[in-house]
Amino acid sequence: MIILATGWAGVAVAASKGEFLRWGTRDGKVDAHIRSWGLERLLETISRGSGWEVLVEPDTELRISAKFKDLPRGQALRRLLGDLNYAILPGEGGAKRLIIYQTDLGAATRRIKAHAVQLAAGGSAGAKRIGNELVVKTKAEQDIEALADKLGAQIVGSLDGEGLHRLRFEDEKSAERAGELIQKMEGVESEPNYAVPRPAPPQGLSTGAALPFTLNPTPEGDGSKLVVGMIDTAVQRDGGRLDAFLLPGISLADGDVLVSAAQPTHGTSMAETFLRGLSLALNGQSSSARILPVDVYGNNETSSTFDVARGIAGAIEGGANYVNLSLGGTGDTEYLHEMIRNASDNGVVFFASAGNQPVTTPVYPAAYEEVVAVTAGDRNGQLASYANRGSFVDVIAPGGNLVSYAGSSYLISGTSPASAFAAGMTMGVAEQNGGSAEIGLESLRQAFEFKQP
C-alpha cells in the first residue's frame, strides 16, 4: 500500500523553550508544539519516535511551525511537511519508510539518521529506549498487579502517588504488543522508558590544587528551608568540609551500592561545585543551605527517565525546594515533564545541564520550559567548544571546577558543573534575600544570560 499526500505551508517564527514533537504516544496520535524547526531536525525526530526509515530528496529545505494535539499520523504529516510531498511505503521486517520529495519520489535518496547526542555529563549515548519496558499510568482505583498479569509483565518500580508504574516484559515484542493493548484500554496510558547513561567522574590531576572555600554551615541548617536535591550518582563523605552540608542520602538503585573511596564520584563533584557557587554568592559566609543526595545510578552504567522521575519525587518528599539534574538525554517523556511541571507549580526550582556536544538538539530535562537549562563557557563568558547551544538554553556558567577529595585534586568539566554552579549561585543570592527564589533567578540571568551565537 502506498499513501501519497501534499500538504500546505506553515509560518515559521523564532524557536523557544517548550517545543516538542510526540509521535504516536496515545492511540497512534501525534502532538506537536513547534515554532521554528528545520526539516532535518523534524525528520530526525520523526525517525527516532516512529522507528521508520526516512529518505528525503537532496537540497530539500523547509522551516516548520505547527501546534496541534491528537492528530492521526497522516494528518500530522500533512500539517508538518507543508507543500512537500510524502509517501509512506512498506519497509523491511514490517517497518515503514517515509519518503519526502518535491516532484519525483525516486529522487529521495538521502537517508535521515536519528542522531543521538552526548549526555550532559559526558556520557556517550542519547535517547536509547529500553525496549522491553513501558511506563504505565493508571487511575488510583485500578489494580496494577492485575493489569501487569494481564499484560504478562513484571512490576519493577512504582510511584503510587502519581499512578506511575515501570513494567518489564520478556522481550521488546512483548512490550510492543502490550502497548497496543493499552491503547484500547480506558484510563490507562503508556510511554517509553529511556536509558540515562551514567555521567563521567572527574579526572585526577598530578599537579594543581583545588582552592579551599571558607563557607560554614549554620546550626539552623537541620530542617533548613533551603535544600537542593542532587539527582546524580552517590555523594561520598570523606571527613572534609562537604560532609557538614549533606543530609542523609536517598538511594534508588537496585542491590548493594559499592562506592569506591579512592576517587570522587560525579555526584560528589557536583555537590562540591554547588557549594563553590553558593560560597561565591555569599562571599564565603555561613549558609543554612543543605544538599540532599539522591542516587539514581548505584553501580549501574545507566539509570532511566522513570528513575529520574522517582528521584525528583524522593527529593521533594525529603524537603528539596531546589533540584539539580546534571544529567540528561534526548528521550522526552510526558511523565517526567509532568513531574517537573507539577513541582515547579509548587515553587520548586529546577536546574539541568544542556549537553556536551556542540549541537542545538534539545536535551531533557533541560529543554523543559520549567527548567533552567545551563550550558558551559569559559571565564570570559565565551561558549565552550563542546557545549550545546540550542534555543532551549537559558544561561551560560563556568564549565570547569577543581574538586578536592581525600587530599587530592580532580578536574570536572562540562555542562554538568555549570548547572551545579548555577544552582549554588542562585540559592546563595536567594538566601541573602530572605529565601526569594525569584530574586536569585533574576540575579543569575543578569550575570549569566545566554545569547545565541
Buried (B, 14 or more C-beta within 10 A) or exposed (E): EEEEBEBEEBEBEEBEBEBBBBBBBBEEBBBBBBBBBBBBBBBBBBBBBBBBBBBBBEEBEBBBBBEBEEBEBEBBBBBBBBEBBBBBBEEEEEEBBBBBBBEEBEBBEBEBEBBBBBBBBBBEBBBBBBBBBBBBBBEEEBEBEEBBEEBBBEBBBBBEEBBBBBBBBEEEEBBBEBBEBBBEBEEBBBBBBBBBBBBBBBEEBEEEEBEEBEBBBEEEBEEBEBBBBBBBBBBBEBEBBBEEBBBEBBBBBEEEBEBEEEBBBBBBBBBBBBBBBBBBBBEEBBBBBBBBBBBBBBBBEBBBBBBBBBBBBBBBEBBBBBBBBBBBBBBBBBBBBBBBBBBBEEEBBBBBBBBBBBBBBBBBBBBBBBBBBBBBBEEEBEBBEBBBBBBBBBBBBBBBBBBBBEEBBBBBBBBBBBBBBBBBBBBBBBBBBEBBBEBBBBBBBEBBEBEEE
